[in-house]
Amino acid sequence: MRALLALADGTVFEGKSFGAPGEVAGEVVFNTSMTGYQEILTDPSYKGQIVTMTYPLIGNYGVNDEDFESRRPWAEGLIVKECSPVVSNWRAQQSLPEFMREHGIVGIEGIDTRTLTRRLRDRGAQEGIISTVELDPDALVARARGVPSMSGQDLVTDVTCEAPYHWTEDAPASATPFVVAYDYGIKHNILRCLTRRGCRVHVVPAGTPAEAVLDLQPDGVFLSNGPGDPAALPTAIEQVRRFIGVKPVMGICLGHQILALASGAETVKLKFGHHGGNQPIRDLYTERVLITAENHGFAVDPSTLPDALEVTHVNLNDNVVEGVRHRELPVFSVQFHPEASPGPHDAFDLFAPFLTSMRQGS
């Protein structure tokens, strides 16, 4: 089935549909990972985005029930050079197109993803539409220009859990410390990383008041990843502000940005963001370079950081702030995903200061 991709700058690509037929709009970004398409599609951080995979062949190892990063897929659409018609992996339970049809994800293949990626790098991530319905290029471009920008969007309310729950996978029988994790779009592997390190984890919806969390008497508070503009989350920012100096706090990705905003910093929209499994991050204290996974279109503005926060990590590609910590309090955050294992174990130790602080009752 014929499909079109139209960008807000007037660029149109023609290709073939795979996955579900229909039409989907969102911010078009590119991801440099060679594998992990199932984890990408099911990462709530991709809510509102259409993902372009820069690696030319996608789908060859299929999809399985074990590699979900959340309860369902969240990415709006998928763009690939070629979707493999053959699935060859002992873990595979269905093909990528079958999975996308089942969950209503629209995809387009057969376009020049190298050209598309270069355009996004030159002009920045931009709004776009994939359609198998509207095949008039001019009409589709006009509609793409009307797609809302990611700036100012609160997408956390779409992806957060509806009710609190205990995470039991890999949890030891008598687990300490006790962590309350805010679900802004939390990935399952973050929860696994905490339980495998001996934590008992209770997940709460994004709108949970700080007082309700403190009533649970946690040893620490975790702030998860998630989609959208962190500055569009004033309630979350205010709740997090109440934990600083009261409980050890750790944030990842959106949680990192919310923590910085709660401390008085500001965030900015990046030109094309960081999306992929090969981002080089320098640890400013050890001078080690970590190979990390990332998915973020916003970043903390270093010129607005309060004196109480110090930068711990920077991206070697563009010097974006990738980690901060409080100079006196047990407060830590990183922009990248230490749980995603691209290194594969480069960043696992970043959970250690948070765990130590909780065990010491700091």
C-alpha positions as CSV (number, residue, x, y, z in Angstrom):
1,M,0.0,0.0,0.0
2,R,1.3,3.4,-1.0
3,A,2.2,5.8,1.9
4,L,3.4,9.4,2.2
5,L,5.5,11.1,4.8
6,A,5.1,14.9,4.8
7,L,7.2,17.3,6.9
8,A,6.3,20.8,8.0
9,D,9.1,22.2,5.9
10,G,7.4,21.0,2.7
11,T,9.5,17.9,2.2
12,V,7.5,14.8,1.0
13,F,8.7,11.2,0.9
14,E,6.8,8.4,-0.9
15,G,7.1,4.8,0.3
16,K,5.2,1.7,1.2
17,S,3.0,1.2,4.2
18,F,3.8,-1.5,6.8
19,G,2.1,-2.0,10.0
20,A,-1.4,-0.5,10.5
21,P,-2.9,1.5,7.6
22,G,-4.2,5.0,8.4
23,E,-2.7,8.3,9.4
24,V,-0.6,9.6,12.3
25,A,1.0,12.9,13.2
26,G,3.8,13.8,15.5
27,E,7.3,15.2,15.9
28,V,9.7,13.4,13.5
29,V,13.0,12.4,15.1
30,F,15.8,10.0,14.2
31,N,17.2,7.2,16.4
32,T,20.7,5.9,15.7
33,S,20.3,2.5,17.4
34,M,21.0,-0.6,15.3
35,T,18.6,-2.8,17.3
36,G,16.0,-2.3,20.0
37,Y,13.1,-1.2,17.9
38,Q,10.6,-3.0,20.2
39,E,12.0,-1.2,23.3
40,I,11.8,2.1,21.4
41,L,8.2,1.6,20.4
42,T,7.2,0.7,23.9
43,D,9.2,3.4,25.7
44,P,6.6,6.0,26.9
45,S,9.2,8.8,26.3
46,Y,8.4,8.5,22.5
47,K,4.7,9.5,23.0
48,G,4.0,12.2,20.4
49,Q,6.9,11.2,18.2
50,I,7.4,9.5,14.9
51,V,10.7,7.6,15.0
52,T,13.1,7.3,12.0
53,M,15.5,4.4,12.4
54,T,18.9,5.3,10.8
55,Y,20.0,1.7,10.6
56,P,18.8,0.5,7.1
57,L,17.3,-3.0,8.0
58,I,14.8,-3.2,10.8
59,G,12.5,-6.1,12.0
60,N,14.7,-9.1,11.2
61,Y,14.5,-10.6,14.8
62,G,10.8,-10.0,15.3
63,V,9.0,-9.1,18.5
64,N,8.5,-11.0,21.7
65,D,6.6,-10.6,25.0
66,E,9.8,-10.1,27.2
67,D,11.2,-6.9,25.6
68,F,8.3,-4.6,26.4
69,E,9.5,-1.4,28.3
70,S,5.9,-0.6,29.3
71,R,2.4,-2.0,29.1
72,R,2.0,-1.1,25.4
73,P,3.6,0.8,22.5
74,W,3.6,4.6,22.6
75,A,5.5,5.9,19.6
76,E,3.1,7.4,17.1
77,G,4.7,5.9,14.0
78,L,7.9,4.3,12.6
79,I,10.0,5.1,9.5
80,V,12.5,2.6,8.1
81,K,14.5,2.1,5.0
82,E,13.6,-1.6,4.8
83,C,11.4,-3.7,7.1
84,S,12.6,-7.3,6.9
85,P,9.9,-9.7,5.6
86,V,11.8,-12.6,7.3
87,V,11.9,-13.1,11.0
88,S,14.7,-15.2,12.3
89,N,15.2,-15.4,16.1
90,W,14.4,-18.2,18.6
91,R,12.7,-15.6,20.9
92,A,10.4,-14.1,18.2
93,Q,6.7,-14.5,18.7
94,Q,5.5,-12.3,15.8
95,S,6.9,-10.0,13.1
96,L,7.3,-6.3,13.5
97,P,4.5,-5.5,10.9
98,E,2.1,-7.9,12.8
99,F,2.9,-6.2,16.1
100,M,2.4,-2.7,14.6
101,R,-1.0,-3.7,13.0
102,E,-2.1,-5.3,16.3
103,H,-1.4,-2.0,18.1
104,G,-2.4,0.4,15.4
105,I,1.0,1.8,14.7
106,V,1.4,3.3,11.2
107,G,4.8,2.7,9.5
108,I,6.4,3.7,6.2
109,E,9.3,1.9,4.5
110,G,11.2,2.2,1.2
111,I,12.2,5.9,1.7
112,D,15.7,7.3,1.8
113,T,16.2,7.5,5.6
114,R,19.7,8.9,5.1
115,T,18.3,11.9,3.3
116,L,15.6,12.3,5.9
117,T,18.1,12.1,8.8
118,R,20.3,14.7,7.2
119,R,17.4,17.0,6.8
120,L,16.4,16.6,10.4
121,R,20.0,17.2,11.5
122,D,20.2,20.4,9.4
123,R,16.8,21.8,10.1
124,G,15.9,20.1,13.4
125,A,13.2,17.7,14.5
126,Q,9.9,18.9,13.0
127,E,6.3,18.0,12.8
128,G,5.2,15.5,10.2
129,I,2.5,13.1,9.1
130,I,2.5,9.6,7.8
131,S,-0.6,8.7,5.8
132,T,-2.0,5.9,3.7
133,V,-5.3,7.9,3.4
134,E,-4.3,11.4,2.2
135,L,-2.0,10.9,-0.8
136,D,-2.0,14.5,-2.1
137,P,1.4,15.8,-1.1
138,D,0.4,19.5,-0.9
139,A,-2.6,18.8,1.2
140,L,-0.5,16.6,3.6
141,V,2.2,19.2,3.9
142,A,-0.4,21.8,4.8
143,R,-1.8,19.6,7.6
144,A,1.7,18.7,8.8
145,R,2.3,22.5,9.4
146,G,-0.7,22.4,11.7
147,V,0.6,19.7,14.0
148,P,1.3,21.1,17.5
149,S,4.9,21.5,18.5
150,M,6.3,19.4,21.3
151,S,7.1,22.5,23.2
152,G,4.5,23.3,25.8
153,Q,2.9,19.8,25.7
154,D,2.2,17.8,28.8
155,L,2.2,14.2,27.6
156,V,2.9,12.7,31.0
157,T,-0.9,12.5,31.8
158,D,-1.3,10.2,28.7
159,V,1.3,7.7,29.8
160,T,1.4,7.6,33.6
161,C,-0.2,4.7,35.5
162,E,-3.8,5.1,36.7
163,A,-3.2,3.7,40.1
164,P,-0.3,2.9,42.4
165,Y,1.2,-0.5,42.3
166,H,4.1,-2.6,43.7
167,W,6.8,-3.8,41.3
168,T,7.4,-7.4,42.1
169,E,9.6,-8.7,39.2
170,D,13.1,-9.6,40.5
171,A,12.1,-8.2,43.9
172,P,13.9,-10.1,46.8
173,A,11.8,-11.5,49.6
174,S,12.9,-8.9,52.2
175,A,13.8,-5.9,50.2
176,T,15.3,-2.7,51.5
177,P,15.5,0.2,51.0
178,F,12.0,1.2,50.1
179,V,11.7,3.4,47.0
180,V,8.7,5.3,45.8
181,A,9.0,5.9,42.0
182,Y,7.0,8.6,40.2
183,D,5.7,7.2,36.9
184,Y,6.1,10.0,34.3
185,G,6.4,7.2,31.7
186,I,8.7,4.8,33.5
187,K,10.5,2.0,31.7
188,H,10.3,-1.5,33.1
189,N,14.0,-1.9,33.1
190,I,14.5,1.0,35.5
191,L,12.3,-0.9,37.9
192,R,14.2,-4.1,37.4
193,C,17.5,-2.2,38.1
194,L,16.2,-1.0,41.4
195,T,14.8,-4.4,42.5
196,R,17.9,-6.3,41.4
197,R,19.9,-4.0,43.7
198,G,17.7,-5.0,46.7
199,C,15.1,-2.3,46.6
200,R,11.4,-2.6,47.3
201,V,9.7,-0.4,44.7
202,H,6.2,1.2,44.9
203,V,5.1,3.1,41.7
204,V,2.8,6.0,41.9
205,P,1.0,8.1,39.3
206,A,2.6,11.4,38.2
207,G,0.0,13.5,39.9
208,T,0.5,12.0,43.4
209,P,1.0,14.7,46.0
210,A,4.3,14.8,47.8
211,E,2.5,14.5,51.2
212,A,0.9,11.2,50.1
213,V,4.4,9.9,49.1
214,L,5.9,11.0,52.4
215,D,3.1,9.3,54.3
216,L,4.4,6.0,52.8
217,Q,7.7,6.7,54.6
218,P,10.0,5.8,51.7
219,D,13.8,5.7,52.1
220,G,14.1,7.6,48.8
221,V,12.1,9.0,45.8
222,F,12.8,8.1,42.2
223,L,11.8,10.4,39.3
224,S,11.3,8.5,36.0
225,N,11.7,9.2,32.3
226,G,8.8,10.4,30.2
227,P,7.6,12.4,27.2
228,G,7.0,16.0,26.4
229,D,8.1,19.4,27.7
230,P,9.3,19.3,31.3
231,A,8.4,23.0,31.7
232,A,4.7,22.1,31.0
233,L,4.6,20.1,34.3
234,P,4.3,22.7,37.1
235,T,2.5,20.4,39.5
236,A,5.3,17.7,39.2
237,I,7.9,20.4,39.6
238,E,6.3,21.7,42.8
239,Q,5.9,18.2,44.3
240,V,9.6,17.3,43.6
241,R,10.7,20.6,45.2
242,R,9.2,19.3,48.5
243,F,11.4,16.3,48.5
244,I,14.7,18.1,48.2
245,G,16.4,18.1,51.6
246,V,13.8,15.7,53.0
247,K,14.6,12.4,51.1
248,P,17.3,11.1,48.8
249,V,16.1,11.8,45.2
250,M,17.3,10.4,41.9
251,G,16.0,11.3,38.5
252,I,16.5,9.9,35.0
253,C,15.8,11.7,31.7
254,L,12.5,13.7,32.2
255,G,13.0,13.1,36.0
256,H,16.4,14.8,35.6
257,Q,14.9,17.8,33.9
258,I,12.1,18.1,36.5
259,L,14.6,17.9,39.3
260,A,16.6,20.7,37.8
261,L,13.5,22.8,37.3
262,A,12.5,22.2,40.9
263,S,15.9,23.4,42.0
264,G,15.6,26.7,40.1
265,A,17.1,25.9,36.7
266,E,15.5,26.2,33.3
267,T,15.2,23.9,30.3
268,V,15.6,24.4,26.5
269,K,14.4,22.6,23.4
270,L,17.2,21.0,21.5
271,K,17.5,21.2,17.7
272,F,17.1,17.5,17.0
273,G,17.6,16.0,20.4
274,H,19.5,12.8,21.4
275,H,18.0,9.6,20.4
276,G,20.0,6.4,20.2
277,G,22.1,3.8,21.9
278,N,25.6,5.2,21.2
279,Q,25.7,8.6,22.9
280,P,29.2,9.4,24.4
281,I,28.9,10.9,27.8
282,R,31.9,12.1,29.9
283,D,31.9,11.6,33.6
284,L,33.5,14.9,34.8
285,Y,34.8,13.2,38.1
286,T,36.3,10.0,36.8
287,E,37.0,11.3,33.2
288,R,35.6,8.1,31.9
289,V,33.6,8.1,28.7
290,L,30.3,6.2,29.0
291,I,28.4,4.8,25.9
292,T,24.8,5.4,26.8
293,A,21.3,5.3,25.5
294,E,19.2,8.5,25.3
295,N,15.9,9.8,24.2
296,H,15.3,13.5,24.9
297,G,14.4,16.6,23.0
298,F,14.8,19.0,25.9
299,A,17.8,19.7,28.1
300,V,18.8,21.6,31.2
301,D,20.2,25.1,30.4
302,P,23.7,25.2,32.1
303,S,23.6,29.0,32.4
304,T,20.6,28.8,34.7
305,L,21.9,26.1,37.1
306,P,21.8,27.3,40.8
307,D,25.0,27.2,42.8
308,A,23.7,24.3,44.8
309,L,23.8,22.0,41.7
310,E,27.0,20.9,40.0
311,V,27.3,19.3,36.6
312,T,28.5,15.7,36.7
313,H,28.2,14.6,33.1
314,V,28.3,16.2,29.6
315,N,27.6,14.9,26.1
316,L,30.8,14.8,24.1
317,N,28.9,15.6,20.9
318,D,27.5,19.0,21.9
319,N,28.3,19.5,25.6
320,V,24.7,19.2,26.7
321,V,24.3,18.8,30.5
322,E,23.8,15.0,31.1
323,G,24.0,14.8,34.9
324,V,23.8,17.0,38.0
325,R,24.1,16.5,41.7
326,H,23.5,18.7,44.8
327,R,26.6,19.9,46.4
328,E,25.4,19.1,49.9
329,L,22.2,17.0,49.7
330,P,21.6,13.4,48.4
331,V,20.1,14.5,45.1
332,F,21.3,13.0,41.8
333,S,20.1,12.9,38.3
334,V,21.2,11.9,34.8
335,Q,19.8,12.8,31.4
336,F,20.7,9.4,29.8
337,H,19.4,5.9,30.6
338,P,21.9,3.9,32.7
339,E,19.4,1.0,32.7
340,A,19.4,0.6,28.9
341,S,22.7,-1.3,28.8
342,P,24.2,0.0,25.5
343,G,27.8,0.0,26.9
344,P,26.5,-2.6,28.0
345,H,27.3,-2.0,31.7
346,D,29.1,1.4,31.5
347,A,26.5,3.3,33.5
348,F,25.1,0.8,36.0
349,D,27.2,2.3,38.9
350,L,25.2,5.5,38.7
351,F,22.5,4.0,40.9
352,A,25.1,3.5,43.7
353,P,25.1,7.0,45.3
354,F,21.3,6.9,45.5
355,L,21.3,3.4,47.1
356,T,24.1,4.4,49.5
357,S,22.2,7.5,50.6
358,M,19.0,5.6,51.3
359,R,20.8,2.9,53.3
360,Q,22.7,5.5,55.4
361,G,19.4,7.3,56.0
362,S,20.9,10.5,54.5
